[in-house]
Amino acid sequence: MSAIKMHLAGAAIVGCMALSTPVIADQQQATVILSQSCEYMLLNSSRGMVLVKQLDGITPQEGDTLSGSFTAGDFSNLHNTRNKDSMQVWVDLVDPHSSKALSQYGRYCT
């Protein structure tokens, strides 16, 4: 096999390996701002306010820090850094300006 064919074959193998490598979600952190007797919580993250609906797990307290992926319109497993509890949530909204997240929280939790 010529050197060029070997190089191309090697590049193809490396490319296939890169495509099959699982992508690890970007882990972020957010602080719980509002967590009442409602199934929705309002969080503050570096990307803005995050509105999540808790599906299972122990409800965190205000001020707790949660880590996980905060992608709007997706499910996420969050971990409480204070007590190591985990919970599954639906990330309803990520709002960089906070007004829409506050409005939605008020609509869901009144």
Buried (B, 14 or more C-beta within 10 A) or exposed (E): EEEEEEEEEEEEEEEEEEEEEEEEEEEBBBBBBBBEEBBBBBBBBEBBBBBBBBEEBEBBEEEBBBBBBBBBEEEBBBBBEEEEBBBBBBBBBBBEEBEBBBEBBEEBBE
